[in-house]
Amino acid sequence: MVGRRRLGRRFGWLWTAYAVSAYGSGLGFGAFSLIAVLALRAGPAEVSALSAMGPAVGALLAVPLAPWVEFRRKRPVMIAMDLTRFAVMATIPIAYAFGRLGFVQLLATSAVVAAAKIAFNAASGAYLKAIVRPDDLLVANARFESTNWSSIAVGPPLGGAAIGLFGPVATVVADALSYLFSALAITAIRGREGREDREDREDREETPRRTGERPVRAGALLDGWRHIMGHPALRALYVNNMLVAGLIMATEPVLAVLLLRQLGFPPWQYGLAFAAPCLGGLIGSRLARRVVARHGRQWVFRTVGTLRAIWLIGLVFVRPGVVGLVTVIAVELAIIINMSLYTPVLATYRLEQIPRHLVARTLSAWSIGQQASIAVFTALGGLLADVTGPRTALAVAGLLILTTPLLLPRRDHTPRTPRHEPEAARSHP
């Protein structure tokens, strides 16, 4: 059982840090879009621009960070990224309290948070691979996935209630504090580590070794993409993931405008519409290990990867009142069950296929591509919604995503990355 496997004290603290920030982000789910709609009276194009430009600029900022993360110890990097997110998020409620909050500040904050998130995820992925045995990677990733969905299930309803009681920036305060507590949890790993023997230190070294003291070459910025594009299965999964993530996330600001402005949903119902289906994430993530054991990883990629893409078109049929609320919940539940089963399997396979000296750069490249795709599709979706209406934009996204299963790999023809790599492979090229 996933919940009964013990993965060590270091993983426990890493999981704690992830859980704290995940629940903070759950409380702040859609917070910037809500602030733009409720406090700044933004329209569909502005809300979509906020959701698109922030991650896009953040992805650009994260490109030079990838080699920097690769060749530094991962815990200090994670702590620095958490503190950065805490600091910039804290500026939002301060500016709001003094009546100085504007659209540009929301954009800048969104960009910095997006860049810090990419760097944090790259560092935490490399650290996870260093501290967890290969056979336990799927268990660890399933725990992260389960925590993510449970945080979204609990967070948005509470966040909606907090916004109703305390104003539109209440959840931003909670989200900012969650990064501070996450940094404290990661700091605690240092004091809690046990002694390791020499062989274990060499095998699990969390910082790749560099050849001499040469500066990182300019080409290192692209090494992550080179590895992905040179790996047939990763390349197919990467392109498919970019399109699916971009199209699904592009519907979020459009749906916010449709539900909050055109259909008159109160904030708590908007939060409930996204929170209740997230209970399906607990189901999918807990089934991941069993499904892989029974049907194989390739079946998950093909079958579950297809099932997560066919439901989005249902958002076109949302109506006011209870029927509309149930429609959103049903569509999101179907998507989330399949996504939560698919994602930990993908994350595990991806880590298996990345050499240790490329983990941070490859994970950064993956995240940057995904963020860029989300930004492009969100911007296009916002423009389309502004010209034709939210329902048309939702229909286009729902139809386009039906083509994405064609990009999934048809067979698994790639060997696993060996656990003990040659010393040269761990050195900076």
C-alpha positions in Angstrom: 0.0 0.0 0.0 1.2 3.5 -0.9 0.4 4.9 2.5 2.3 2.3 4.4 5.7 2.5 2.7 8.4 4.2 4.8 10.7 6.3 2.7 12.9 7.8 5.3 13.1 10.9 7.5 14.5 13.2 4.8 11.6 12.4 2.5 9.2 13.0 5.4 10.5 16.6 5.8 10.5 17.1 2.0 6.9 15.8 1.8 6.0 18.1 4.8 7.4 21.1 3.0 5.5 20.2 -0.2 2.2 19.7 1.8 2.5 23.0 3.6 3.0 25.0 0.4 0.4 22.9 -1.5 -2.3 23.7 1.0 -1.3 27.3 0.9 -1.6 27.3 -2.8 -4.9 25.5 -2.5 -6.3 28.3 -0.4 -5.0 30.8 -3.0 -6.3 28.8 -6.0 -7.1 31.3 -8.7 -6.4 34.2 -6.3 -4.9 36.5 -8.9 -7.8 35.9 -11.3 -10.3 36.6 -8.5 -8.4 39.8 -7.4 -8.4 40.9 -11.0 -12.1 40.3 -11.5 -13.4 41.4 -8.1 -11.0 44.2 -7.0 -9.7 45.5 -10.4 -12.8 44.8 -12.4 -10.8 43.2 -15.2 -12.4 41.6 -18.3 -11.7 38.3 -20.0 -8.7 39.6 -22.0 -7.1 41.1 -18.9 -7.6 38.1 -16.7 -6.2 35.8 -19.4 -3.3 38.2 -19.9 -2.6 37.9 -16.2 -2.7 34.1 -16.3 -0.5 34.0 -19.5 2.1 36.8 -19.2 3.1 36.0 -15.6 4.0 32.3 -16.3 5.5 33.3 -19.7 7.9 35.8 -18.2 8.6 33.5 -15.3 9.6 30.7 -17.8 12.1 33.1 -19.5 13.5 34.0 -16.1 13.9 30.4 -15.2 16.0 29.5 -18.3 19.4 30.8 -16.9 18.4 29.4 -13.4 18.6 25.8 -14.6 22.4 25.3 -14.7 22.6 27.4 -11.5 20.3 24.9 -9.8 22.1 21.9 -11.3 25.5 22.7 -9.8 24.4 23.8 -6.3 23.2 21.8 -3.3 19.5 21.4 -3.6 18.2 22.2 -0.1 19.6 25.8 -0.1 18.1 26.4 -3.5 14.7 25.2 -2.3 14.9 27.4 0.7 15.9 30.4 -1.3 13.0 29.9 -3.8 10.5 29.5 -0.9 11.7 32.7 0.7 11.6 34.5 -2.7 8.0 33.5 -3.2 7.1 34.5 0.4 8.6 38.0 -0.1 7.0 38.8 -3.4 3.6 37.4 -2.4 3.6 39.5 0.7 3.7 42.7 -1.4 0.2 42.1 -2.7 -1.7 42.5 0.6 0.5 45.4 1.6 -0.2 47.3 -1.6 -3.9 46.5 -1.3 -4.1 47.8 2.2 -2.6 51.1 1.1 -4.8 51.3 -2.0 -1.9 50.9 -4.4 -2.5 47.5 -5.8 -2.5 47.5 -9.6 -2.5 45.1 -12.6 1.3 45.6 -13.3 2.1 44.4 -9.7 0.0 41.3 -10.1 1.8 40.6 -13.4 5.3 41.1 -11.9 4.5 39.0 -8.8 3.1 36.2 -11.0 6.3 36.1 -13.1 8.6 35.9 -10.1 6.5 33.2 -8.4 6.5 31.2 -11.7 10.3 31.4 -12.1 10.9 30.5 -8.4 8.4 27.5 -8.7 10.3 26.1 -11.7 13.7 26.4 -9.9 12.2 24.9 -6.7 10.6 21.9 -8.6 13.9 21.2 -10.4 15.8 21.2 -7.2 13.3 19.1 -5.3 13.1 16.6 -8.2 16.9 16.1 -8.2 16.9 15.9 -4.4 14.1 13.3 -4.5 16.0 11.1 -6.9 19.0 11.3 -4.6 17.2 10.3 -1.4 14.7 7.8 -2.6 15.4 4.3 -4.0 14.4 3.8 -7.6 11.8 1.2 -6.7 10.2 3.7 -4.4 10.0 6.7 -6.8 6.4 5.9 -7.9 5.3 5.6 -4.3 6.9 9.0 -3.5 5.4 10.7 -6.6 2.0 9.2 -5.8 2.2 10.8 -2.3 3.0 14.2 -3.8 0.2 13.8 -6.3 -2.3 12.8 -3.6 -1.3 15.7 -1.4 -1.6 18.1 -4.3 -5.2 17.1 -5.0 -6.3 16.9 -1.4 -5.0 20.5 -0.9 -7.1 21.7 -3.8 -10.1 19.8 -2.5 -9.8 21.5 0.9 -8.3 24.9 -0.1 -10.6 26.6 -2.6 -13.8 26.3 -0.5 -12.0 27.7 2.5 -10.4 30.3 0.3 -13.7 31.3 -1.1 -15.1 31.7 2.4 -12.1 33.7 3.5 -12.5 36.0 0.5 -16.1 36.5 1.4 -15.3 37.3 5.0 -11.9 39.1 4.8 -11.6 40.4 1.2 -9.9 39.4 -2.0 -6.3 39.2 -0.8 -7.0 37.0 2.3 -5.9 33.9 0.5 -2.7 35.5 -0.8 -1.6 36.1 2.8 -2.1 32.4 3.5 -0.3 31.4 0.4 2.7 33.6 1.2 3.0 32.2 4.7 2.9 28.7 3.4 6.1 29.3 1.5 7.7 30.6 4.7 6.7 27.4 6.6 7.9 25.3 3.7 11.3 26.9 3.9 11.4 26.0 7.6 10.6 22.4 7.0 13.3 22.1 4.4 15.8 23.7 6.8 14.9 21.0 9.3 16.1 18.3 7.0 19.7 19.3 7.8 19.4 18.7 11.5 17.5 15.5 11.0 19.8 13.6 8.6 21.4 10.5 9.9 25.0 9.4 9.2 25.6 7.9 5.8 28.5 5.6 4.9 30.9 6.4 2.2 29.3 4.2 -0.5 25.9 5.7 0.1 27.2 9.3 0.0 28.9 8.6 -3.4 25.7 6.9 -4.7 23.3 9.5 -3.5 25.3 12.7 -3.9 22.7 15.5 -4.3 25.0 17.9 -6.1 26.6 16.9 -9.5 30.3 17.0 -9.5 32.0 19.6 -11.7 35.2 19.2 -13.6 37.6 21.7 -12.0 36.2 25.2 -11.5 35.3 26.0 -15.1 32.3 28.3 -15.4 29.1 26.8 -16.7 29.1 26.9 -20.5 26.4 28.7 -22.4 25.3 25.4 -24.0 24.4 24.1 -20.6 21.2 26.2 -20.8 19.9 23.9 -23.6 21.2 20.5 -22.3 17.8 19.7 -20.7 16.0 20.2 -24.0 18.7 18.3 -25.9 18.1 15.3 -23.6 14.3 15.4 -24.0 14.4 15.8 -27.8 17.0 13.1 -28.2 14.8 10.6 -26.3 11.9 9.4 -28.4 9.5 8.5 -25.6 10.3 11.6 -23.5 9.9 13.8 -26.6 6.4 12.4 -27.3 5.4 12.7 -23.7 6.8 16.2 -23.4 4.9 17.5 -26.5 1.7 15.8 -25.3 2.0 17.2 -21.8 2.6 20.7 -23.1 -0.5 20.7 -25.2 -2.8 19.0 -22.6 -1.6 21.3 -19.8 -1.8 24.4 -22.0 -5.4 23.6 -23.1 -6.7 22.7 -19.7 -5.2 25.6 -17.9 -6.3 28.0 -20.7 -9.9 27.3 -19.6 -9.3 28.5 -16.0 -9.5 32.3 -16.5 -12.2 31.9 -19.2 -14.3 29.7 -16.9 -13.7 32.2 -14.0 -15.3 35.0 -16.1 -18.1 32.7 -17.2 -19.0 31.5 -13.7 -18.4 34.6 -11.7 -19.5 37.3 -14.1 -21.9 35.9 -16.7 -23.6 33.2 -14.6 -23.4 34.9 -11.3 -21.8 32.2 -9.2 -20.7 33.4 -5.8 -17.0 32.9 -4.9 -17.7 29.9 -2.6 -19.5 28.1 -5.4 -16.7 28.8 -7.7 -14.3 27.3 -5.2 -16.5 24.3 -4.6 -16.8 23.6 -8.3 -13.0 23.0 -8.4 -12.6 21.6 -4.9 -15.1 18.8 -4.8 -13.7 17.0 -7.9 -10.2 17.0 -6.4 -11.3 14.2 -4.2 -10.9 12.1 -7.3 -7.2 13.0 -7.2 -6.9 10.9 -4.1 -8.4 7.9 -5.9 -6.2 8.2 -9.0 -2.9 8.8 -7.2 -3.5 5.8 -4.8 -4.3 3.5 -7.7 -1.2 4.4 -9.7 1.1 1.7 -8.3 -1.6 -1.0 -8.6 -2.5 -0.1 -12.1 1.1 -0.1 -13.3 1.7 -3.4 -11.6 -1.4 -4.9 -13.3 -1.5 -3.3 -16.7 2.0 -1.8 -17.2 3.3 1.7 -17.6 2.7 1.9 -21.3 -1.0 1.1 -20.8 -1.2 4.0 -18.4 0.4 6.4 -21.0 -1.9 5.3 -23.8 -5.2 4.6 -22.1 -5.2 7.0 -19.1 -3.5 9.6 -21.2 -6.4 9.5 -23.6 -9.1 9.4 -21.0 -7.8 12.6 -19.4 -8.3 14.5 -22.6 -11.8 13.7 -23.7 -13.9 15.4 -21.0 -12.9 19.1 -21.3 -15.5 19.7 -24.0 -18.2 19.2 -21.3 -17.5 22.7 -19.9 -19.3 24.2 -22.9 -22.6 23.0 -21.4 -22.4 24.8 -18.1 -25.6 26.5 -17.1 -26.6 28.8 -14.1 -27.6 27.3 -10.8 -27.2 23.8 -9.4 -27.2 22.1 -12.8 -24.3 24.2 -13.9 -22.4 23.5 -10.7 -22.9 19.8 -11.1 -21.8 19.9 -14.7 -18.5 21.6 -13.8 -17.9 19.1 -10.9 -18.6 16.1 -13.1 -16.3 17.3 -15.9 -13.5 18.2 -13.5 -13.9 14.9 -11.6 -13.4 12.8 -14.7 -10.3 14.8 -15.8 -8.7 14.8 -12.3 -9.1 11.0 -11.7 -7.2 10.3 -14.9 -4.7 13.1 -14.4 -3.8 12.0 -10.9 -3.2 8.4 -12.0 -1.2 9.5 -15.1 1.0 12.2 -13.5 3.0 10.2 -10.9 3.6 7.5 -13.5 4.9 10.1 -15.9 7.0 11.8 -13.2 8.6 8.5 -12.2 9.4 7.5 -15.7 10.9 10.9 -16.4 13.2 10.7 -13.4 14.3 7.2 -14.5 15.2 8.4 -17.9 17.3 11.4 -16.8 21.0 11.0 -16.0 21.9 12.4 -12.6 24.0 15.2 -14.0 21.1 16.5 -16.1 18.2 16.2 -13.6 17.7 19.8 -12.7 18.2 21.1 -16.2 15.9 18.6 -17.8 13.2 19.1 -15.2 13.6 22.9 -15.7 13.3 22.5 -19.4 10.1 20.4 -18.9 8.6 23.0 -16.6 9.6 25.9 -18.8 8.0 24.3 -21.8 4.8 23.6 -19.9 4.6 27.1 -18.6 5.2 28.6 -22.0 2.5 26.4 -23.5 0.1 27.5 -20.7 0.9 31.1 -21.4 0.4 30.9 -25.1 -2.9 28.9 -25.0 -4.2 31.1 -22.1 -3.5 34.3 -24.1 -5.1 32.9 -27.2 -8.0 31.7 -25.2 -8.5 35.0 -23.6 -8.4 36.8 -26.9 -10.9 34.3 -28.4 -13.2 34.7 -25.4 -13.0 38.5 -25.6 -14.0 38.4 -29.3 -16.5 35.5 -29.4 -17.4 34.8 -25.8 -16.3 32.3 -23.1 -18.3 29.4 -24.4 -16.7 29.5 -27.8 -13.2 29.6 -26.3 -14.1 26.6 -24.1 -15.4 24.7 -27.1 -12.3 25.3 -29.1 -10.1 24.1 -26.2 -12.3 21.1 -25.8 -12.0 20.1 -29.5 -8.3 20.7 -29.8 -7.4 18.6 -26.8 -9.2 15.6 -28.4 -6.2 15.4 -30.9 -3.5 15.2 -28.2 -3.7 11.4 -27.6 -2.3 10.9 -31.2 1.0 12.3 -29.8 1.4 9.7 -27.0 4.2 7.1 -27.5 2.8 3.8 -28.9 5.4 1.6 -27.2 8.1 1.7 -24.5 11.4 1.1 -26.2 13.7 3.0 -23.8 15.9 1.3 -21.2 15.9 2.6 -17.6 18.8 4.8 -16.6 21.3 2.6 -14.6 21.5 3.4 -10.9 25.3 3.5 -10.8 26.5 5.8 -13.5 30.1 6.3 -14.6 32.0 9.0 -12.8 32.4 10.9 -16.1 28.6 11.0 -16.6 28.2 12.7 -13.2 30.8 15.3 -14.1 30.0 18.6 -15.7 30.4 18.1 -19.5 
